Amino acid sequence: MGVKVCKFGGSSLASGEQIRKAAQIVQSDPDRRFVVPSAPGKRHGDDQKITDLLYLCHAAAAQKVSIGETFELISGRYLQIVAELELGLDLQPHLDTVRKDIEAGASADYTASRGEYLNGLIIADLLGCTFVDPVEVIFFDEKGRFDAEKTQHAMSSRLAEADRAVVPGFFGSTPDGQVKTFSRGGSDITGAIVARGAAAEVYENWTDVSGLLMADPRVVDKPHTIDVVTYRELRELAYMGASVLHDEAIFPVRLAGIPVNIRNTNRPEDAGTMIVAEADPHVHTGTITGVAGRKDFTVIAIEKALMNAEVGFGRKVLGVLEANGVSFEHMPSGIDTLSLVIEDGVLEGKLDDVLDGLRTECKPDKIEVYPEMALVATVGRGMAHHPGMAAKLFGSLADAGVNIRMIDQGSSELNIIVGIEVGDFETAVRAIYQAFVG
C-alpha cells in the first residue's frame, strides 16, 4: 500500500478518549503517516466547540471586554485532554501565548485557528510525530485567495522530509505572514492539500458517521451507506442539499486523482464510502447512488406559440433575469413552453418586476407562477444505461400520490430531477428510495 493521509473531524477529537481512538486508528496502519486534526468539537449536545469559544473571545477582546471566563473554558478543556492522555506535554505556555495575542488584538483568523493549532501540538506529542505549522506550508495570495501552486511545492517538499507528521487543519498564511483561514470546510481542505502534497494513495476523512448516506436520515429511516460514489455524483448530491463534503474540500485530491474514504472514528471496522474519479462504467445494476432534494423554489412557466422559431427568445428571458439580478436553478423547455426554476430567496421582492419584464420583452401568450415547489434529484451513474429507470421513478411517485409538476434531466445523464409541491417532499423522497433500494 501507499501513503495514507488521515483527517479527523472535531467530533472525533472532542476529548482525550476520542483522541485516543484516533491515535489507535493511525497506529494500526503504518501507511497512515500524515494526520490532519480539527479543533475539539462537542462532547455532548450541551457542549461547545472550541472554535466557537475562540470566536467569542475575539469578539469580547474587540469590545475591550475581559475574555477571562471564556478562555478559562478553553484552557481547561485542553489541559483536561492532556491529563486524560497522560502526556508530559506542557501546554500552558502555548495557552498563555494565545490568550496574550487575543487580548492584544489578534485577528479573527488567528484566534479561530488556535483551536486546530493547539490540538495539533497534543496529537503530535501523543503520536511522536513531527509537528508542521500550516503557516509554513499553506499559502494565500495578497487578495486572500488560496495559492495552490506555491502550497503544493512547499507541502510536498516538507512532507518528503518527514516520516510521519501532524499538520493542523483550517489555516495557512498570507504573504506578510498573517494567519488566514479557509472560508468553509477548512480542515477538510487542509486534509486534501496534505494528501496531494504527499502523493497519497488515499485520503481518509474520519468523522462520526460510517460514510455518506443514500438519503437524509431525517426523512428516510436508516438509509443505506453509499459504498462508492464518483466526484461527479457527489457534486450532484451536494448541490441538491445532501450533507457531503463541499466541492472546495475535495478539489486538491480530485485534481490529483486521489480517492477519498469517509470513515467513522467510532466504528473503524466499517468500510465507509469511497469517493473516486470514475467507477466501472460497465456496471449498471439498475440501482441508484442516492436521492436528495431542496425546498422553497418558485417555477415561472412561460408559454408562447412558435417559441422555438423565435430567434433570441431565450436570450430575452435570461436578459430579464439579469436585469433584475436573479439567477435560475433550472430551465426545462418544450416546443412552445419554457420554465424558470428559481430559489425563493433569490426571487424575494423581485417577482413582480420579473413578470412585468417577461411580459414586456417576451410577449408570451401566458405566464403562470407556481410557488412552494421542491426539487428532488435521483442520482446514479448508471441511470442513462439501464432501461426502465425513469419508469420506476415516476411509477413510485404515482403510487405514492405525488403529482409531478416538472421533469428535468441534465445532459450529464447522472440524475433525474422532479419538481413537486413542498408538501409532498418527504413522501416523494421516501417513495423513490423505497422503489430503488427497498
N, C-alpha and C positions, 0 to 999 in steps of 0.2 A: 504493500500500500504506500501511498504518498503522504505528503503533509496534510494535516487537518487543522483548520482554524476553528476555535470554539468561542462563540459569543454567548454570554449568559445575560439574560434579562434581569430586571430589578426584582421580580418575584422569586427568581432562582437564587438571589444573593441577599435576601431580606434579613437574614440572621446568621449567626455562627453555624447553626445546624444546617441551614440551606447552603452556605458556602462550603461546608464540609462535604455535602453531597456533590457539589460541582467539582471540588478537588478530586474526589474519588473517581468521578467520570473522566477527568483529564488524565489521572494517573493510571487508569485501567487500560489505556491505549497509548503506546509510545509514539504513535503518529500524531497525537494531539499535542502539538508543540507550541502553538501560539493561542493565547487566551485574551479575549476582549470582554471586560466586565462593565456592566452598568452600575449606577449607584443603587444602594439598597432600596427596595420597594417596600410595599406594605406587608407586614407580618400577619395582619388580620384586617377585617373590614373597617374597624375604627382607627386603624393606624394611619400614619402619614408617611409619604415618600420623602426621602432625604432631599431630593431635588426641590420639592415644593417648599420644604422648610428653608432651604437656602435662598430661594426667591423671596420668601418672607423677610429673611434677614436683609437682603439687598434693599427691599422696599422700605424697611424700617430705617436702615442706615441713611437712605436718601432723604428721609424726613427728619434726620437728626434725632431719631428715637433709639433708645437702647435695644440692642439685639441680644442682650444677655440671656434672657429666659429661653428664647427660641434656639440660640446657638448652644445652650446647655443641653437641649434635647438632642441636637446633632452630635455633640461631643459624647454624651452619654451612650448614644446608640453605637457609635464606632468603638468606644472603649469597651463596651459590653461584648461586641463581636470579637475583639482581640482577646478578651478574657475567656470567652467561650471556646475559642480555638487554641487557647493555652500557648499563645505566641510570646516570644521575647521582644517583639517589636515595640519600640517606644513611639507611639503615635502622637503623644501630647505636643511635642514641638511643632509638628505639622499642623495640628489643630490650632495652636496659638498663632501661627503664621496666617492661616486662613482667616481667623477672626480679626486679626490686626488689619489685614488687607481689606476686608469688607468694611470695617469701621473707618478706614482711610478713604473710602470712596471707590473701591474696585468696581469694575463694570459688571453688569448683569451676567454677561457671558462667562467671565472669570468666576464669578460667585457660583453660578449653576454648575460649572464644570468640576468644581472641587468634590462633588459627590462621587463622580467616577474616579477622579484622581486619588482620593483617599482610599477608596475601595480597592483600587489597583495596587496600591502600596501593600495593603493587607494580603491580598491574594498572591502577589509576587513573593512575599515573605513566606506564606504558607506553602507554596509550591517550590520554593527555592529557585525561582526563575529570575531572569533579568527584567528589570522594570524599564520600559521605554516610554518616555514622556511624549505624548502626541504633538506637543508644540514643536518638537524637533523633527517630525516626520510627516505631518499632515498640514498642508498649506492652503491658504486662501489668498486671492489677489487683493489689490488695493480697494476694489469695489465689494469685497466680501464674498466673491464667487469662488467655489472650490477649484483649486488648481490641480487637476488630475495628473498632468504630465510631471510636474515637479514633485508631487507627492509620490507617484509611482517610483520614480528614480530614488528618492530618499528612503522610502519604505523598504523597497527590495534590497537596497544596499545595507540598511541597518539590520534587517532580519537575517541576511546572509551571514552576519557576524555573530548571531545568537543561536545557540542550540535550542533554547526554549525561552519564551518571553511573554510578558503581560503588557498589553497596550490598552490603557483605558479608553472607553468609547466616548462619543459625543462631541469631541472638540479637537481643534488644531490651533494654528496661529496665522496672523496676518503678517505682511512684510515688515511691519515695525515691531513684531514680536508680541503683540497683544493676543490674548486668548480669544478665539472665535468658535462659537458652537454651530453645529448644523441646525437648520430650522426645524426639522422633524425627522423622526426615525434615526436620531443621532448615533446611538450605539450600533444599530443595525448597519448603518452606512460605514462606520469605522470597521466593523467586522468584515464587510465586503471588501473594503480597501486593503485590510491586512491580508485577506485571503488572496487577493490579486497580487499584492506585493510579495507574498510567499510562494506564488505559483502553486497554490494548494490544490489537492485533488478533490477536496470537498470542503465547503463552508458549513459547519454545523451551528445552527441557531437554536440555542437551548432556552426554553421558556416553560410555561406551566400547563401547556396543552400538548397532546401527542400528535401534532401535525395540524394541517388545515382541514376544516370540516366541509362536507359536501353541501351543507345548508346551515342557516342560522339556527343554533340550538334553542333560541328563544321562540322560534316558530315551529321547527321540526324536532320532535322528541328523539334525542340520542342519534343524531345523524352520523353516518359513517365517516371515517377519515379518508381523505384523498391520498392514495398511495403515491401516484406520480402525476405531476402537473407540469406543463410547459410554461415558459415565461409568457408566451402569448395568451394562454388560457388564464394565467394568473392576472395579467393586466385586465382582461375582460371581467373577471370576477371582482377585482378590486374596484374597477370603475363602477360596477353595479352595486357597490356597497358592502361587499364581503370583507370581513376583518382579516386582511392578509398583509404581508409586507408591502410597504409603499414602494412605488417604482424607483425612487431615488436610492432606496436602501439596497436594491439588488443590482443597480446598473453596473457597478465595477465588476462584479462577478459575471454578470451576463455578458459584458464586453469581452471578458477573458474566457468565457465558456466553462466556468466552474459551477458545478451543481451545488444547490443549497439544500441542506437537510434540516427540516424543522423537527426538533426533538423535545421531549419532556424531561426536565431535570428530576422530577419526582417518579418517573417511570422510564428509566433509561433503557429498559429492555424492549420498549416499543420502538418499532422501526421509524415511525413518524412519516412525514411527507417529503418526497424528493422533488425538488424543482429543477428541471433540466431544460437545456436549449431546445431539444427536439426528442420526442418519444418515437417509438417504432411506428412509421406511417402506415404500415400494412396491417396493423391490428385494429380492427373495428368491431368491437364486441356488441354494439347496439346499446351501450350504456352511456352515461354522461359523466363529466368531471365534477360538475356542481351546478347549483341553482341559486341565484341571488337576485335581489331587487332593491328598488328605491321608490319611495313615495313622494308625493307632493309635486306633481307635474300638471301643466295645462297643455292641452292639444288645441291648436288652431287649424281647423280644416278648411281649406280653400278649394272651391270648385269653379271651373270656368271651361266652357265648351271650346274645343280645339286648343287647349292649353299647350299640348305637345307641339303644335305647329307654330306657336308664337315665339319667335326668336327673342331671347333675352328675358323671358318671363321669370325664370329662376333668379336671374341677377336682380330684377326689380324687387322680388320678395326679400332676398338677402340684403338688398340696399336699405329697405325699410327697417329691418332689424338692426343693421349697422348704425343707421341714423339715430336710433333710439338707445344705442348701447346695450343691445340684447343679444345674447348668444343662444344657440339652439343645441339640443342634445341629439335629435334625430330628425330626418326629413324624408319619411316614406312618401312615395308618389305613385299615381296611376296615370292613365292617359289624360284625363280631364280633372284630376284631383292632386292636391299636394297638401301634406300635413306638417305642421311645425310642432315639435315636442320641446317644450321649454320649461325649465325648472321654475317653480313658483317664486323662489327668492330673487331670481334674475328679472322676472316679469313684474314684480311688485311695483305698483304705482305707474306702470307704463302700458298696461294692456289697452286702454282706450286709445292712446296715441298710436300704438302699433296697428290696431284695427283701422283707425282713420287713415293711416299711411297706406295700408294694403288696399283699401277701397280706392284711394286717390291714384296710386301708382299702378295698381294691377287691374283695376276694374273687374273684379270677379263677379260671377253670377250669384255666388252665395258664400258666406263665411259663417262657420259655426264654431263655437268655443265650448270645449269640454274640460271643465275644471275637475279637481280632485281625482287625478289619474295617478296610477302607479305603473312602473315598468318592472317586468320580471324577465330575467335572462336565463336561458338554459344553455350551458356552456359545455362543449365537448369537442375534441379534435377530430373524432371520427363521425361527427354528425352528418357531414355532407356526403359521406361514402356508404352510409348504411340505409337501405330503403326502409321506409315506414317510420322514421324518427319523428317527422312532423305530424304524421297521423296519430302517433301515440301521444304526442304532446297535446295536440288540440283535442283529442278524444278524452284525455284525462281532465281537461278543463271543462269540457261539455258535461261529462259525468258528474263533476262537482258543482255544476250550475253556475259556472263563471262565464260571463259574457265578455268575449274578446272585442275590444274596440279598435285595436291597431296591431299590425304584424310587421316586423322589420327584421330582415336577415342581412347581416353585414357581408361585404364582399370577402371577408376572411373565411366565411363559412364555418366559423368556430361557435357561433351561437344563433339562437332564435330569440328575439325579444318580442314580448307581447305587451300591449297596453291594456290595462284593465282599470276598473274603478277601485279607489283606495280601500273601500270596504271589503273587497274580495281578495286583498293582497295575501293575507296569511293562508286563506283557503287555497289559493292558486299555487303558492309555493309548496304546500303540503301535497296537493294533488299531483304536481309534476314529480316531486321527489318519490312519492309512493309508486307512480307509474314506472319510473325508470330504475329505482333502487329497491323498493319494496319495504 
